[in-house]
Amino acid sequence: MNQDDRPTITLPVLPLDDAVVLPGTSVTFPVTSPEQAEALDGAVDGRILLVPRIDGRFAALGVVAAVVGEVTLPGGARGVAIEALHRAELGPALGGTAGLRVAARERPDPDDPGPEAAALAREYRAVVEEVADLRGDRARVAHFLAGIGHPGRLADTAGYAPEIPVERKLALLEAVEVVARLRLAIDAQRERLADASLRRRIREDVTENLDRTQREMLLRRQLEAIRRELGEEADGGDDWAARIAASGMPAAARAEAERELGRLERQPEGAEAGMIRTYLEWMVSLPWDARSEEHLDVAAAREVLDADHAGLEEVKERILEYLAVRRLRRERGMDEGRGGVILTLAGPPGTGKTSLGQSVARALGREFARISLGGIRDEAEIRGHRRTYVGALPGRLVRALREAGTRNPVIMLDEVDKVGADWRGDPSSALLEVLDPAQNHSFRDHYLDVELDLSEVLFIATANVVDTIPAPLLDRMEVIALDGYTEDEKLAIARGYLLPRQIERNGLRPDEVEMDDDAVRAVIGDYTREAGVRNLERELGKVLRKVARRVAEGQEGRVRIGTAEIEDALGRPRFHHEAAERTATPGVATGLAVTGTGGDVLFVEASAMPADGPGERLVITGQLGDVMRESARIALSWTRSHAAEIGVDPDALAGREVHLHVPAGAVPKDGPSAGVTMVTALASLASGRAVRPTVGMTGEVTLQGRVLPIGGLKQKVLAAHRAGLTDVVIPERNRRDLDDVPAAVLEQVRIHPVLTVREVLDVALEPACDRGEALAA
C-alpha cells in the first residue's frame, strides 16, 4: 500500500515542549501539565501522538506511541512509560472534551529501503562505535546496535544521544526518507566524534602534564633522600645556595638571587618554579668576577694588528694609545674601573670594520663577542624583557657577557647606524646608558633587575655612515673614519691576505697558482670600483675557481695568471675611465660625492633650448634632494649674473629653458657639495668650452661665488684617484683635511684649493676656442 493511501487515525496529542522523541525510543517522563494528563487519559487503544512543540509551535510530524504503563516517581509525581512506534503526518485538529486531538496519517518505514540505505547504515554503525570507543563503552553499544537491523530504525537511535541538539533531532524526525535520515544521523554522530576526540586529547594532555610534574617532584625528593642517606651535599644544578655563593655576585645581586631562591624553596614545583630556576641559572652563569688577563705589551699588540690588517694606521694608533693608558693606570695604581672608551669605526662596506674587532680582542688578550644591531627595533633586545612576560629573556648585552665568560671582553656593536625605532621603543635610547662611561658601571637589565658593571668592557661600534646615528648616541662615541683603500693598499691586502685565503678555500696549494701584480691591478681597476676589498676578494675567488677546475681535470705544473687570463675568467671589464668621453661635449662636468659605499664620481649634464613661454625656466632631474635643487638654482643665478666674466653674452640664457641632469636617475642624491660642479657645467654650456677630462671637483657655492668647505674629502679624493682623475678642485678651507689623504695618492693627484668659482673655472675649463655659438637655437 502506498504511504499516501493509508487511512488516517485520530489520536490525542501529547505535546513535548522543546523535546523530540524518535521512533524506537522507550522513555519515561513525568506528567507535568493538564494537556499531557488529558492526552494520556484519552488514549485510543493505549496509543497517543507525541508532537514536539519548539518555541511554542507544533512540528509538522509526530510519533505514534504506545503507553506501556504508569509509575509513581520519587516525590509522588505521576510518570508514564511510553514506547515510540513510528512517524505520523499531522492532519487537521479535531474538537473534543478529552484535550487536543488530530487526524494523522501513519508513515512507517518501508521494509526494504534499498542498497544505499544499507551502506549508510554500515557507516553509521562504524561512527557510533568510534564514539563509544572514546567513551569507553564500545562493547555495550555494539551489542545494542547489533539488535537493530532496519536502517531507518538505526538512524533513529541518534535520539538517545543527549549531545545532539533538539533542532538536529527535529530534522531527523521530519526526514521520512530513510536515506536522507541516515545522512543527517551520520553528520550528527560525526560531530559527536569530533567533540569526543577533542575532549580526550585535552584530558590526555592535562594528565600527561600532571604526571610529568608529579614524576619530577617524586624524583627530586628521592634524590634528596639518597643524598641525605649518603651524607653528601648536593653538588648538582639544584644546589642554588652554593652556586650563588660561588658566583662572585655583588651584594645587591646576591640579595636578589637569594630572595628568588627563597620563593623557589616555598614553591618547588609548578610553572613559576621553572621561571625562577631559569632566572637563577642566568644569575649564576654571568661572569661577575671573572676577568681576562690583559696583554699590556704595546709592541706585541702592534705586531698582532699589523699581521691581521694592512693599513688602518689611525685605528691602530688609537688602539695602542688605549693600551698604553691602561698600562700606565695599572702600573701607577689608578682606578681601572671607570673611563671606558667607545670606539666607532665608520666607513664603507668591506673596509675591515668587523674583523678589526676580533684583531683588537686578540691584541689585548680579551674575549670577543659580537652583537648585530642591524634592523633591531625593540628596546627589549638591549634591556631585556621583564620577567612578568612569558618567555622573557635578558637583553643581548647580558647574553654577550655570558658568551664571553668574562666581565672585560671586547664587545662589537655591529651596524649601529641601522638601529630603528617603532611602537616597541627606541633601542638607540637604551644604548645611551650602555655607551656612556659615566653611567655604564650601573647598567640595569630588565630581566635580571640588578645592576651590571659594564665599565670594563671595551665597546667597538661599526657603522657605514654616521649621519643616521642619533646625535646623543654619537656624542658618546669616538668616531674613527675608515675611508677606503688606495690601489697600492688593495694590492698589498690582496697579496698578504685575500689571495692566500682564497687559495686555501678553493682547495689549492700555494705552489699550484701564481698571479702577477698586473693581473691583481686589473681586477682592482676594471672589475671592482669600491672603497673596501669585499668585491675584490669575491672576484679573486672566481679566478681561482677556474684554476681549481683545471687542476682537478689533471693539469700539471704551476698555473700562471696574467691580465689575459683575467679577462678570460671574469669576462669583459665592467668599469672604464669615462671622464674623457663624458666631458668631451660642453655642458658636462665631473663631480665628487660620498655615498654609503664610499666615495664616487658623478657627472652633471646641462643643456639649453628655447623656452615655451616668456622668461627662463630651470628643469632639474636625477632624483635630487631639496639641498641639491637649491644648489642648482644658485648655480644658474651665478652663471647668468657673471656671464660677462666667463666670456658669455649676458643675455645668452635669457628666455631659454635650462635642463640640469645628474645620472644615475634611480639613485637618490642630495647635499650642497655639487654646487661648483653645477656652475662649471652651466659655464661650459654657455661658453662652449669643454671641461678638462682629468678634472674632478667638489665644493658648495654661494650666490657671491664663494666656495665653501665640504665633508668626506678623503673619500672623494680616493674616488677621483680610482676613476683616473689627475686634478681635483677642493675648497681652500678643506686644505687642512689633506693630511688624511695617503701620500701615495697625493703624489699622483694634483690638488687645487680654491676660494671662488672664478678659480674653479680657470682650472676646469678648456681654453677658449672658436666653437661657434654654443647656444644657437
C-alpha positions in Angstrom: 0.0 0.0 0.0 1.3 3.5 -0.9 2.2 5.7 2.1 -0.3 8.3 0.9 -3.2 5.7 0.7 -3.0 4.8 4.4 -6.1 5.7 6.3 -6.0 8.5 8.9 -6.3 7.8 12.6 -7.5 10.2 15.3 -5.3 10.3 18.4 -4.9 12.7 21.3 -1.8 14.9 21.2 0.7 14.8 24.0 2.9 18.0 23.5 6.6 17.7 24.1 8.0 21.1 25.0 11.4 21.6 23.5 11.9 17.9 23.3 11.9 15.3 20.5 11.2 11.5 20.8 12.2 9.4 17.8 10.6 6.1 16.8 12.0 3.1 18.5 12.8 5.0 21.7 11.4 4.0 25.1 11.1 6.8 27.6 9.7 7.5 31.0 8.8 11.1 31.8 6.7 13.0 34.4 3.3 14.3 33.6 3.6 18.0 34.4 0.7 19.7 32.6 -3.1 19.3 32.2 -2.6 18.9 28.5 -0.4 15.8 29.0 -2.8 14.3 31.5 -5.8 14.8 29.2 -3.9 13.2 26.3 -3.0 10.2 28.4 -6.5 9.8 29.8 -7.9 9.9 26.2 -5.5 7.4 24.7 -7.1 5.3 21.9 -6.3 1.6 22.4 -3.3 2.7 24.6 -1.9 4.9 21.8 -1.2 8.6 21.7 0.5 11.1 19.4 3.8 12.6 20.6 4.3 16.0 18.9 7.3 18.3 19.6 6.5 21.9 20.4 9.5 24.0 19.7 9.3 27.7 20.8 5.5 27.3 21.1 4.9 25.9 17.6 4.0 22.3 16.8 6.0 20.3 14.4 4.5 19.0 11.1 5.2 15.4 12.1 4.7 13.5 15.3 5.3 10.0 16.6 2.6 7.4 17.3 3.5 6.0 20.7 2.1 3.2 22.9 1.5 3.8 26.6 3.3 0.9 28.3 2.4 1.8 31.8 2.3 4.3 34.6 4.7 4.7 37.5 5.0 6.8 40.6 8.1 8.9 40.5 10.1 9.9 43.6 8.2 12.6 45.4 4.8 11.2 44.4 4.6 12.7 40.9 2.8 10.8 38.2 5.0 9.3 35.5 4.3 7.4 32.3 6.4 4.9 30.3 6.0 5.2 26.6 7.4 3.4 23.6 7.6 5.4 20.3 6.4 3.3 17.3 6.5 5.2 14.0 6.1 8.6 12.4 2.8 10.2 11.6 1.9 13.1 9.4 -0.4 15.5 11.2 -3.7 16.5 9.8 -6.4 18.9 10.9 -7.2 19.3 14.6 -10.5 17.9 15.9 -12.5 19.1 18.8 -13.4 17.1 21.8 -13.7 17.0 25.6 -10.5 15.0 26.1 -8.0 17.6 25.0 -6.5 18.3 21.6 -7.0 15.5 19.1 -5.8 15.4 15.4 -6.3 13.3 12.4 -2.9 11.8 11.5 -1.7 9.5 8.7 0.9 6.9 9.8 4.3 6.9 8.0 6.2 3.8 8.9 9.5 3.0 7.2 9.5 0.6 4.2 10.6 -2.9 4.8 13.4 -2.6 2.3 14.8 0.9 1.9 17.4 -0.1 -0.7 21.1 -0.8 -1.0 22.2 2.8 -0.5 20.5 2.8 2.9 22.2 -0.4 3.8 25.6 1.1 3.0 24.9 4.2 5.0 23.7 2.1 7.9 27.1 0.3 8.0 28.9 3.7 8.0 26.6 4.9 10.8 27.4 1.9 12.9 31.1 2.5 12.5 30.9 6.1 13.5 28.8 5.4 16.6 31.2 2.6 17.7 34.1 5.1 17.4 32.3 7.5 19.6 31.6 4.7 22.1 35.2 3.6 22.0 36.3 7.1 23.0 33.8 7.0 25.8 34.9 3.5 27.0 31.7 1.6 26.4 32.2 0.2 22.9 31.1 -3.4 23.8 27.8 -2.3 25.2 26.9 0.0 22.3 28.0 -2.6 19.8 25.7 -5.2 21.4 22.9 -2.7 21.4 23.3 -1.8 17.7 23.6 -5.5 16.8 19.9 -5.9 17.8 18.7 -3.3 15.3 18.5 -4.5 11.7 16.4 -1.9 9.9 18.4 1.1 8.6 15.7 3.6 9.4 15.3 2.4 13.0 19.2 2.5 13.3 19.2 6.2 12.3 16.5 6.9 14.9 18.8 5.7 17.7 20.5 9.1 17.4 17.7 10.3 19.6 19.4 8.6 22.6 22.4 11.0 22.3 21.9 13.9 24.7 24.7 15.9 23.0 22.7 16.2 19.7 20.7 19.4 19.9 16.9 19.5 19.6 16.9 21.1 16.2 19.0 18.3 14.8 16.6 15.7 16.3 13.7 17.5 14.9 15.3 17.4 11.4 15.8 13.6 11.9 12.1 13.3 12.8 10.9 15.2 9.7 13.2 13.1 7.4 10.7 10.5 6.3 13.0 9.1 3.6 15.4 6.6 5.2 18.5 7.6 3.1 18.1 11.3 3.9 17.6 10.4 7.6 20.8 8.3 7.7 22.8 11.1 6.2 21.6 13.5 8.8 22.3 11.0 11.6 25.8 10.3 10.3 26.6 14.0 10.3 25.3 14.4 13.8 27.3 11.4 15.1 30.5 12.7 13.3 30.1 16.0 15.3 29.9 13.9 18.4 33.0 12.0 17.4 35.0 15.3 16.8 33.9 16.7 20.1 34.8 13.5 21.9 38.2 13.3 20.3 39.0 16.9 21.3 37.9 16.2 24.9 40.0 13.1 25.0 43.1 14.9 23.7 42.7 17.7 26.2 42.3 15.2 29.0 45.4 13.3 27.9 47.4 16.5 27.7 46.4 17.6 31.2 47.0 14.1 32.6 50.5 13.9 30.9 51.5 17.3 32.3 50.3 16.4 35.8 52.1 13.0 35.6 55.3 14.7 34.5 55.2 17.3 37.2 54.4 14.6 39.8 57.2 12.4 38.5 59.7 15.2 38.6 58.7 16.1 42.1 58.9 12.4 43.2 62.4 12.0 41.6 63.7 15.2 43.2 62.5 14.0 46.7 64.1 10.6 46.1 67.3 12.3 45.0 67.4 14.4 48.1 66.7 11.4 50.3 69.5 9.4 48.7 72.0 12.2 49.2 71.0 12.6 52.8 71.5 8.8 53.4 74.9 9.0 51.8 75.8 12.0 53.8 76.6 14.1 50.7 75.9 17.7 50.0 74.1 18.5 46.8 76.7 19.3 44.1 74.4 19.4 41.1 72.5 22.1 39.4 69.8 22.2 42.2 72.2 23.4 44.9 71.4 27.0 44.2 72.7 28.4 47.5 76.2 27.0 46.9 76.2 28.2 43.2 75.1 31.7 44.2 77.8 31.9 46.9 80.5 30.7 44.3 79.4 33.1 41.5 81.1 36.2 43.0 78.0 38.3 42.7 78.0 41.8 44.4 75.9 42.2 47.5 72.8 43.6 45.8 72.7 41.0 43.1 73.2 38.2 45.7 70.4 39.5 47.8 68.0 39.4 44.8 69.1 35.9 43.9 68.6 34.6 47.5 65.2 36.2 47.6 64.2 34.3 44.4 65.7 31.2 45.9 63.5 31.6 48.9 60.5 31.7 46.7 61.6 28.6 44.9 62.0 26.7 48.2 58.5 27.7 49.2 57.1 26.6 45.9 59.4 23.9 44.4 57.1 22.8 41.6 54.9 24.4 39.0 55.3 26.9 36.1 56.5 29.7 38.3 59.2 27.4 39.8 60.5 26.8 36.3 60.7 30.6 35.6 62.6 31.1 38.9 65.1 28.3 38.0 65.7 30.0 34.6 66.4 33.3 36.3 68.8 31.8 38.8 70.6 29.9 36.0 71.2 33.2 34.3 72.3 34.9 37.5 74.9 32.2 38.5 76.2 31.8 34.9 77.2 35.5 34.4 80.9 36.4 34.8 80.5 38.6 37.9 84.2 38.5 38.9 85.9 36.6 36.0 88.4 38.7 34.1 90.7 38.1 31.2 94.4 38.9 31.9 95.2 41.7 29.5 98.3 41.8 27.4 99.7 45.2 28.0 102.7 44.9 25.7 102.3 47.7 23.2 104.9 46.3 20.8 103.4 42.9 20.8 99.9 44.4 20.2 101.3 46.3 17.2 102.6 43.1 15.7 99.2 41.4 16.1 97.3 44.4 14.5 99.8 44.6 11.6 99.6 40.9 11.0 95.8 40.9 10.7 95.2 44.2 8.8 97.2 46.2 6.3 96.9 50.0 6.6 94.3 51.5 9.0 97.1 53.3 10.8 94.8 55.7 12.6 92.8 52.9 14.1 95.8 51.0 15.1 97.3 54.1 16.7 94.2 54.7 18.7 94.1 51.1 20.0 97.7 51.3 21.0 97.1 54.6 22.8 94.2 52.9 24.7 96.6 50.1 25.6 99.3 52.5 26.8 96.8 54.3 29.0 95.6 51.0 30.6 99.2 50.0 31.3 100.1 53.3 32.9 97.0 53.3 35.1 97.7 49.7 36.2 101.4 50.4 36.9 100.6 53.5 38.9 97.8 52.0 41.0 95.0 54.1 39.5 91.3 53.1 39.3 90.7 50.9 36.2 87.0 50.5 36.7 85.9 53.8 35.1 86.6 55.8 32.0 85.9 53.2 29.4 86.3 54.0 25.7 83.7 53.5 22.9 85.4 53.5 19.5 83.2 53.7 16.5 84.6 52.6 13.2 82.7 54.4 10.4 83.3 53.6 6.8 82.1 51.9 3.6 81.4 48.2 3.5 84.3 45.9 3.0 86.9 48.0 4.7 87.5 45.6 7.6 85.5 47.1 10.4 84.0 43.9 11.8 87.2 41.8 11.5 89.2 44.6 13.1 87.2 44.0 16.4 88.5 40.4 16.6 92.1 41.6 16.0 91.7 44.1 18.8 90.5 41.4 21.2 93.4 39.2 20.2 95.9 42.0 20.6 94.6 42.8 24.1 94.2 39.1 25.2 90.5 39.6 25.8 87.5 37.5 24.8 85.4 38.7 21.9 81.6 38.9 21.4 79.6 40.4 18.6 76.1 41.9 18.7 74.5 42.6 15.4 72.2 45.6 15.7 71.1 45.9 12.1 67.3 46.1 11.9 66.7 46.0 15.7 63.5 47.9 16.6 62.6 46.5 20.0 64.2 48.2 23.0 63.9 44.9 24.9 66.6 43.5 22.6 69.0 45.7 24.5 67.5 45.9 28.0 65.8 42.5 28.1 62.2 41.6 28.8 60.6 41.9 32.2 60.0 38.6 34.0 56.3 39.1 34.0 56.2 38.2 30.3 56.0 34.6 29.2 59.3 33.5 27.6 61.2 36.6 28.9 65.0 36.6 28.4 67.8 39.1 29.1 68.9 41.5 26.5 71.7 41.0 24.0 74.3 42.6 26.2 73.8 40.2 29.0 73.9 37.3 26.6 77.1 38.6 25.1 78.7 38.8 28.5 77.7 35.2 29.3 79.0 34.1 25.9 82.3 35.8 26.5 82.7 34.4 30.0 84.5 37.5 31.4 83.5 40.9 32.6 86.0 42.7 30.5 85.5 41.4 26.9 85.7 43.3 23.6 82.0 43.6 22.5 81.4 44.7 18.9 78.2 46.6 18.3 77.9 45.9 14.6 75.8 48.2 12.2 74.9 50.6 14.9 73.7 53.1 12.2 70.9 50.7 11.2 69.1 50.6 14.5 65.4 51.5 14.0 62.6 52.7 16.3 58.8 52.0 16.3 56.0 51.4 18.8 58.1 48.9 20.7 60.6 51.6 21.7 63.9 53.1 20.6 66.9 50.8 21.0 69.3 53.6 20.4 68.0 55.3 23.6 68.8 52.1 25.5 72.3 52.2 24.1 72.9 55.7 25.6 73.3 54.2 29.1 75.5 51.3 27.7 77.9 53.6 25.9 78.2 56.4 28.4 81.3 55.7 30.5 79.8 57.8 33.3 76.7 55.5 33.6 77.5 52.0 32.3 79.0 51.0 35.6 75.4 50.5 36.8 73.6 49.2 33.7 70.3 47.5 34.7 68.8 44.8 32.6 65.0 44.5 32.9 65.1 40.7 33.2 67.9 40.5 35.8 66.7 43.7 37.5 70.1 44.1 39.2 73.0 46.5 38.3 75.7 45.2 36.0 79.1 46.9 35.7 80.0 47.4 32.0 82.8 49.9 32.6 85.5 47.3 32.0 84.0 46.3 28.6 85.7 47.7 25.5 82.9 48.6 23.1 83.7 48.9 19.5 80.8 50.1 17.3 80.7 49.9 13.5 78.7 52.0 11.0 78.6 52.7 7.3 77.5 56.3 7.8 77.3 58.4 11.0 74.5 60.7 9.7 71.8 58.2 10.7 73.2 57.7 14.3 71.2 59.8 16.8 73.1 62.8 18.0 73.0 61.9 21.7 74.4 58.5 20.9 77.0 59.8 18.6 78.2 62.2 21.3 79.2 59.3 23.4 81.3 57.7 20.7 84.8 58.4 19.4 84.5 58.1 15.7 87.4 56.8 13.6 86.8 57.0 9.8 87.8 54.2 7.5 87.6 56.0 4.2 88.8 53.2 2.0 92.0 51.9 0.4 94.2 53.1 -2.3 95.1 50.8 -5.2 98.5 50.1 -3.7 96.9 49.2 -0.4 94.4 46.9 -2.1 97.3 45.2 -3.9 99.1 44.7 -0.6 95.9 43.4 1.1 95.3 41.0 -1.9 98.9 39.7 -1.7 99.0 39.3 2.1 95.5 38.3 3.0 92.9 37.8 0.2 94.9 35.5 -2.2 96.2 33.1 0.4 92.7 32.8 1.9 91.0 32.2 -1.4 93.7 29.7 -2.5 93.0 27.6 0.6 89.2 28.0 0.3 89.3 26.7 -3.2 91.3 23.6 -2.4 94.6 24.8 -4.0 98.2 24.9 -2.7 100.4 28.0 -2.9 102.8 26.2 -5.3 100.0 25.5 -7.8 99.0 29.0 -8.8 100.7 32.3 -9.3 99.1 35.7 -10.1 101.2 38.7 -11.1 100.7 42.2 -9.8 99.4 43.5 -13.2 96.6 40.8 -13.0 95.6 41.9 -9.5 95.6 45.5 -10.5 93.4 44.6 -13.5 90.9 43.0 -11.1 91.1 46.1 -8.8 90.6 48.7 -11.6 88.5 47.0 -14.2 86.2 44.7 -12.2 85.8 46.3 -8.8 85.4 50.0 -8.0 84.8 50.1 -4.3 86.2 51.6 -1.2 86.8 48.3 0.5 88.0 44.9 -0.6 85.0 42.7 -0.3 84.2 42.5 -4.0 87.9 42.2 -4.8 88.1 39.0 -2.7 84.9 37.8 -4.4 86.4 38.3 -7.9 89.7 36.7 -6.9 87.7 33.7 -5.8 86.1 33.5 -9.2 89.5 33.5 -10.9 90.9 30.8 -8.6 87.8 28.6 -9.1 88.7 28.5 -12.8 92.2 27.4 -11.7 90.8 24.8 -9.4 88.8 23.2 -12.2 91.9 23.0 -14.4 93.9 21.4 -11.6 91.1 18.9 -10.9 91.0 18.0 -14.6 94.6 16.9 -14.4 96.7 19.9 -15.5 100.2 19.7 -14.0 102.6 22.4 -13.1 102.0 25.9 -11.7 99.2 27.9 -13.3 100.3 31.5 -14.0 97.6 34.2 -14.2 98.2 37.4 -16.1 96.0 40.1 -17.4 94.9 38.0 -20.4 93.7 35.2 -18.1 91.8 37.7 -16.0 89.5 38.7 -18.9 89.0 35.0 -19.8 87.9 34.2 -16.3 85.9 37.3 -15.5 84.6 38.4 -18.9 84.9 41.9 -20.3 85.8 44.7 -17.9 82.9 46.2 -16.0 84.4 49.7 -15.4 86.4 52.0 -17.5 87.6 55.6 -17.2 84.8 57.5 -18.8 85.5 61.1 -17.7 87.2 62.0 -21.0 84.3 60.5 -23.0 81.6 62.2 -20.9 83.2 65.7 -20.8 84.1 65.9 -24.4 80.9 67.8 -25.0 80.5 71.3 -23.4 78.0 71.2 -20.6 79.2 68.2 -18.7 81.3 68.4 -15.5 82.8 65.7 -13.2 81.9 66.0 -9.6 82.8 64.0 -6.5 80.4 62.6 -3.9 80.2 60.4 -0.8 77.7 57.5 -0.7 77.1 54.7 1.8 79.6 52.6 -0.1 82.4 55.2 -0.1 83.5 58.0 -2.5 82.3 58.1 -6.0 82.3 60.3 -9.1 79.2 61.8 -10.6 78.5 63.8 -13.8 76.4 66.9 -14.1 74.9 67.5 -17.5 73.5 70.8 -18.7 71.6 71.7 -21.9 69.5 74.6 -23.1 66.7 75.1 -25.5 64.1 77.7 -26.4 61.5 78.2 -23.7 57.9 77.5 -24.4 56.8 80.8 -22.9 58.3 84.1 -21.7 61.2 84.1 -19.2 63.7 81.4 -18.5 62.9 78.1 -16.9 65.1 75.6 -14.9 64.4 71.9 -15.2 66.2 69.6 -12.7 66.2 65.7 -13.0 68.1 62.8 -11.5 66.1 62.3 -8.2 67.8 65.2 -6.3 67.0 66.3 -2.8 66.0 69.8 -1.8 69.5 70.9 -0.9 70.9 69.8 -4.3 68.0 71.6 -6.1 68.8 74.8 -4.3 72.4 74.4 -5.4 71.3 74.1 -9.0 69.2 77.3 -8.7 72.2 79.1 -7.2 74.5 77.9 -9.9 72.2 79.2 -12.7 71.8 82.5 -10.9 75.5 83.0 -10.6 76.2 82.0 -14.2 73.7 84.5 -15.5 74.8 87.3 -13.3 78.5 86.8 -14.1 78.2 85.8 -17.7 80.4 88.6 -18.9 83.3 87.4 -16.7 83.3 84.0 -18.4 83.1 85.3 -21.9 79.4 84.8 -22.5 76.7 87.2 -23.7 74.8 88.2 -20.6 71.6 87.6 -22.4 72.7 84.2 -23.7 70.5 82.3 -21.2 67.6 84.8 -21.2 64.3 83.3 -22.3 65.7 79.8 -22.6 64.9 76.6 -20.8 67.9 75.2 -18.9 67.9 71.5 -18.1 70.3 70.1 -15.4 70.5 66.3 -15.0 72.6 64.2 -12.6 72.8 60.5 -13.6 72.1 57.9 -12.4 68.4 58.9 -12.1 67.4 55.9 -10.0 69.8 56.7 -7.2 68.7 59.4 -4.6 71.2 62.2 -4.3 71.4 65.3 -2.0 73.9 67.7 -0.5 75.4 71.0 -1.3 78.9 69.8 -2.4 77.9 69.5 -6.1 77.4 73.3 -6.3 80.7 74.1 -8.1 80.1 71.1 -10.4 76.8 72.6 -11.5 78.3 76.1 -12.0 81.1 74.5 -14.1 78.6 72.6 -16.3 76.5 75.7 -16.9 79.5 77.8 -17.6 80.8 75.2 -20.0 77.5 75.1 -21.8 77.2 78.8 -22.1 80.8 79.4 -23.2 81.2 76.4 -25.4 84.3 75.5 -23.5 84.5 71.8 -22.6 85.6 70.7 -19.1 89.1 69.1 -18.9 88.6 65.3 -18.7 91.2 65.0 -15.9 89.5 67.3 -13.5 87.1 66.4 -10.7 85.7 68.9 -8.2 83.7 69.3 -5.0 82.5 72.3 -3.0 79.5 74.3 -2.0 78.9 77.6 -3.9 77.2 80.8 -2.7 75.4 83.5 -4.7 78.5 85.6 -4.4 80.6 82.9 -6.0 82.4 81.8 -2.8 83.4 78.1 -2.5 82.5 76.7 1.0 84.1 73.6 2.6 82.6 70.2 2.4 82.9 66.8 4.2 84.3 63.5 3.2 87.3 64.9 1.4 89.5 61.8 1.8 86.8 59.5 0.3 86.3 61.9 -2.6 90.0 62.2 -3.4 90.3 58.4 -3.2 87.3 58.1 -5.6 88.9 60.6 -8.0 92.1 58.6 -7.9 90.3 55.3 -8.6 88.5 56.9 -11.5 91.8 58.0 -13.1 91.4 61.8 -12.5 94.7 63.7 -12.0 93.3 67.1 -10.9 90.9 67.7 -8.0 89.5 71.1 -7.2 88.6 71.5 -3.5 87.6 74.4 -1.2 90.5 76.3 0.3 89.2 75.7 3.8 89.5 71.9 3.2 93.2 72.2 2.7 93.9 71.0 6.2 92.0 67.8 5.6 94.6 66.7 3.0 96.6 65.3 5.9 94.2 62.4 6.0 94.8 61.5 2.3 97.6 58.9 1.8 100.8 60.4 0.5 100.9 57.9 -2.4 97.6 59.3 -3.7 98.7 63.0 -3.3 101.8 62.2 -5.4 99.5 61.1 -8.3 96.7 63.7 -8.0 97.2 67.5 -8.1 95.1 69.3 -5.6 93.7 72.8 -6.5 92.4 74.6 -3.4 90.1 77.5 -4.4 88.2 80.3 -2.8 85.9 81.4 -5.7 84.1 79.9 -8.6 86.2 82.0 -10.9 89.3 80.0 -9.8 87.3 76.7 -10.4 86.6 77.7 -14.0 90.2 78.7 -14.6 91.3 75.2 -13.6 88.4 73.2 -15.0 87.5 74.7 -18.4 89.5 74.2 -21.6 91.0 77.3 -23.2 88.5 79.3 -25.3 88.4 78.3 -29.0 86.2 79.0 -31.9 83.4 76.5 -31.4 80.6 78.7 -32.8 77.6 79.9 -30.9 77.0 77.1 -28.4 73.5 78.1 -27.6 72.3 78.7 -31.1 68.7 77.8 -31.4 
